[in-house]
Amino acid sequence: MTFDKPVGVGASGTHGTISAYEPGKLIEITFPSGTGIPGTHTFTVTGLGDDCWLGMTSTLG
C-alpha cells in the first residue's frame, strides 16, 4: 500500500483513508466511497515474546 502522505490518520491510498493509527500496534483503513464496499479493514500487531502475530479484520456494512 502507498499513501499520499506519511502514515497517519487522514492519509489516503489505494485501499482507502487511514481512520485510526497506533504506531506498531494498529492501522485501520476506511474503504473509499464509491467502491460499493462500505466499511473498514484493520491490521493489528500483537507481540508474543520474540515473535508477533499480524491480524487483519474486515468490517463491512
DOLUM-954583 format. One record per residue: z, y, x of N, C-alpha, C in turn. Coordinates in Angstrom, 1 decimal, always signed. Example, Ala and Ser with C-alpha at 12.3 -4.5 7.8 and 13.67 -1.06 7.14 Angstrom:
// DOLUM-954583
{{+7.8 -5.7 +13.2} {+7.8 -4.5 +12.3} {+7.8 -3.3 +13.2}}
{{+7.1 -2.2 +12.8} {+7.1 -1.1 +13.7} {+7.9 +0.0 +12.9}}
END
This chain:
// DOLUM-954583
{{+0.0 -1.2 +0.8} {+0.0 +0.0 +0.0} {+0.0 +1.2 +0.9}}
{{-0.7 +2.2 +0.4} {-0.7 +3.5 +1.1} {-0.3 +4.6 +0.1}}
{{+0.4 +5.6 +0.6} {+0.8 +6.7 -0.3} {+0.3 +8.0 +0.2}}
{{+0.3 +9.0 -0.7} {-0.3 +10.3 -0.4} {+0.6 +11.2 +0.5}}
{{+1.9 +10.8 +0.7} {+2.9 +11.5 +1.5} {+3.9 +10.5 +1.9}}
{{+4.9 +10.9 +2.7} {+5.9 +9.9 +3.2} {+6.5 +9.2 +2.0}}
{{+6.9 +8.0 +2.3} {+7.6 +7.1 +1.3} {+8.8 +7.8 +0.7}}
{{+8.9 +8.0 -0.6} {+10.0 +8.6 -1.3} {+9.6 +8.9 -2.7}}
{{+10.6 +9.2 -3.5} {+10.3 +9.4 -5.0} {+9.3 +10.5 -5.1}}
{{+8.3 +10.2 -5.9} {+7.2 +11.2 -6.2} {+5.9 +10.9 -5.4}}
{{+6.0 +10.1 -4.3} {+4.8 +9.8 -3.5} {+3.9 +8.8 -4.4}}
{{+2.6 +9.0 -4.4} {+1.7 +8.2 -5.2} {+0.7 +7.5 -4.3}}
{{+0.4 +6.3 -4.8} {-0.6 +5.5 -4.1} {-1.4 +4.6 -5.1}}
{{-2.1 +3.6 -4.6} {-3.0 +2.8 -5.4} {-2.2 +2.0 -6.4}}
{{-1.0 +1.7 -6.2} {-0.2 +0.9 -7.2} {+0.6 +1.8 -8.1}}
{{+0.6 +3.1 -7.9} {+1.3 +4.0 -8.8} {+2.2 +5.0 -8.0}}
{{+3.2 +5.5 -8.7} {+4.1 +6.5 -8.1} {+5.5 +6.0 -7.9}}
{{+6.1 +6.3 -6.8} {+7.4 +5.8 -6.5} {+8.4 +6.5 -7.4}}
{{+9.1 +5.8 -8.2} {+10.1 +6.3 -9.1} {+11.5 +6.1 -8.7}}
{{+11.8 +5.2 -7.7} {+13.1 +5.0 -7.2} {+12.9 +4.5 -5.8}}
{{+13.8 +5.0 -4.9} {+13.7 +4.6 -3.5} {+15.1 +4.6 -2.8}}
{{+15.5 +3.5 -2.2} {+16.7 +3.4 -1.4} {+16.2 +2.8 -0.1}}
{{+16.1 +3.6 +1.0} {+15.6 +3.1 +2.3} {+16.3 +1.8 +2.7}}
{{+15.5 +0.8 +3.0} {+16.0 -0.5 +3.5} {+16.5 -1.4 +2.4}}
{{+16.4 -0.9 +1.1} {+17.0 -1.7 +0.0} {+16.1 -1.9 -1.1}}
{{+15.4 -0.8 -1.6} {+14.7 -0.9 -2.9} {+13.6 +0.1 -2.9}}
{{+12.5 -0.2 -3.5} {+11.4 +0.7 -3.9} {+10.9 +0.3 -5.2}}
{{+10.8 +1.2 -6.2} {+10.3 +1.0 -7.5} {+9.1 +1.8 -7.7}}
{{+8.0 +1.2 -8.2} {+6.7 +1.9 -8.3} {+6.3 +1.8 -9.8}}
{{+6.1 +3.0 -10.4} {+5.6 +3.0 -11.8} {+4.1 +2.9 -11.8}}
{{+3.6 +2.0 -12.6} {+2.1 +1.8 -12.7} {+1.5 +3.1 -13.2}}
{{+0.3 +3.5 -12.7} {-0.4 +4.7 -13.1} {-0.8 +4.6 -14.6}}
{{-0.7 +5.8 -15.3} {-1.1 +5.8 -16.7} {-2.6 +5.6 -16.7}}
{{-3.1 +5.0 -17.8} {-4.5 +4.8 -17.9} {-4.9 +3.4 -17.4}}
{{-4.0 +2.6 -16.8} {-4.3 +1.3 -16.3} {-4.2 +0.3 -17.4}}
{{-3.5 +0.6 -18.5} {-3.2 -0.4 -19.6} {-2.1 -1.3 -19.2}}
{{-1.4 -1.0 -18.1} {-0.2 -1.7 -17.8} {+1.0 -0.8 -17.7}}
{{+1.8 -0.7 -18.8} {+2.9 +0.2 -18.8} {+4.1 -0.5 -18.1}}
{{+4.8 +0.1 -17.2} {+5.9 -0.5 -16.6} {+6.0 -0.2 -15.1}}
{{+6.8 -1.0 -14.4} {+7.1 -0.8 -13.0} {+7.0 -2.1 -12.3}}
{{+6.9 -2.0 -11.0} {+7.2 -3.2 -10.1} {+8.2 -2.7 -9.0}}
{{+9.2 -3.5 -8.8} {+10.3 -3.2 -7.9} {+10.4 -4.2 -6.8}}
{{+10.5 -3.7 -5.5} {+10.7 -4.6 -4.4} {+12.1 -4.3 -3.9}}
{{+12.9 -5.4 -3.7} {+14.2 -5.3 -3.2} {+14.4 -6.2 -1.9}}
{{+15.3 -5.7 -1.0} {+15.6 -6.4 +0.2} {+17.1 -6.7 +0.2}}
{{+17.5 -8.0 +0.4} {+18.9 -8.4 +0.4} {+19.1 -9.0 +1.7}}
{{+20.1 -8.5 +2.5} {+20.5 -9.1 +3.7} {+21.2 -10.4 +3.6}}
{{+20.9 -11.4 +4.4} {+21.5 -12.7 +4.3} {+21.9 -13.1 +5.8}}
{{+22.8 -12.4 +6.4} {+23.2 -12.7 +7.8} {+22.1 -12.2 +8.7}}
{{+21.5 -13.1 +9.4} {+20.4 -12.7 +10.3} {+19.1 -12.7 +9.6}}
{{+19.0 -13.2 +8.4} {+17.8 -13.2 +7.6} {+17.9 -12.2 +6.4}}
{{+16.8 -12.1 +5.7} {+16.8 -11.3 +4.5} {+15.9 -12.0 +3.4}}
{{+16.1 -11.5 +2.2} {+15.3 -12.0 +1.1} {+14.6 -10.8 +0.5}}
{{+13.3 -11.0 +0.3} {+12.5 -9.9 -0.3} {+12.1 -10.4 -1.7}}
{{+12.5 -9.6 -2.7} {+12.2 -9.9 -4.1} {+11.3 -8.9 -4.7}}
{{+10.5 -9.3 -5.7} {+9.6 -8.5 -6.4} {+9.7 -8.8 -7.9}}
{{+9.9 -7.7 -8.7} {+10.1 -7.9 -10.1} {+9.1 -6.9 -10.8}}
{{+8.4 -7.4 -11.8} {+7.6 -6.5 -12.6} {+8.2 -6.4 -14.0}}
{{+8.3 -5.2 -14.5} {+8.8 -4.9 -15.8} {+7.7 -4.3 -16.6}}
{{+7.3 -5.0 -17.6} {+6.1 -4.5 -18.4} {+6.6 -4.1 -19.8}}
{{+6.0 -3.0 -20.3} {+6.2 -2.6 -21.7} {+7.1 -1.5 -21.7}}
END
